[in-house]
């Protein structure tokens, strides 16, 4: 039976000469991989053009849980996609969608996360100011869905942030994975961000680079994934 689910596209890869694989995070099924035939007709070309990182779509398929790839029967755009017309936003969408492929591994649906993801993408599409801080705010908030959101209640001026235990301490931890008091202060600022006040946080280029590197280190400690290439693209864009 054909079923529909709202979905956020994460990435698109060519599987064969005749098939694309579309990885998406869906509202009904969680993380899902779809097979999309590369037809030559006008309808196929129009649907294929909708598959961009962070596009929000409705996907119809004959859903079969045991299949590796679900077969797409129809695609509909749910929200106008503007990210590809802005080089900074487009690069950020590519980076974050790649990041989600590494950290959102479980196939089970997570409705509250899907709402967070789709709502934040819609806000980012419309955002004019503060867009250089979006990925920092997004990644900080994402940690709450994965179970290792920093304990900001332990912060005090001059504290160190313990990347392993996710808490601020008044003395350096007895391991190397921690932030200096200056780095910890910047890290703490992320907890005060939301997608509507990003323009109020004026990080320098070097501060933004360092914060991103430390967030990625924090995720690697708690999630464990291979190095990402896409942060380098962001660093060049924000120079």
HELIX and SHEET records of a PDB file:
HELIX    1   1 UNK A   42  UNK A   48  1                                   7    
HELIX    2   2 UNK A   83  UNK A   85  5                                   3    
HELIX    3   3 UNK A   87  UNK A  103  1                                  17    
HELIX    4   4 UNK A  111  UNK A  126  1                                  16    
HELIX    5   5 UNK A  131  UNK A  133  5                                   3    
HELIX    6   6 UNK A  134  UNK A  146  1                                  13    
HELIX    7   7 UNK A  152  UNK A  154  5                                   3    
HELIX    8   8 UNK A  181  UNK A  189  1                                   9    
HELIX    9   9 UNK A  190  UNK A  192  5                                   3    
HELIX   10  10 UNK A  198  UNK A  200  5                                   3    
HELIX   11  11 UNK A  205  UNK A  223  1                                  19    
HELIX   12  12 UNK A  230  UNK A  237  1                                   8    
SHEET    1   A 6 UNK A   2  UNK A  16  0                                        
SHEET    2   A 6 UNK A  19  UNK A  26 -1                                        
SHEET    3   A 6 UNK A  30  UNK A  37 -1                                        
SHEET    4   A 6 UNK A  70  UNK A  77  1                                        
SHEET    5   A 6 UNK A  56  UNK A  62 -1                                        
SHEET    6   A 6 UNK A   2  UNK A  16 -1                                        
SHEET    1   B 3 UNK A 167  UNK A 169  0                                        
SHEET    2   B 3 UNK A 160  UNK A 162 -1                                        
SHEET    3   B 3 UNK A 178  UNK A 179 -1                                        
END                                                                             
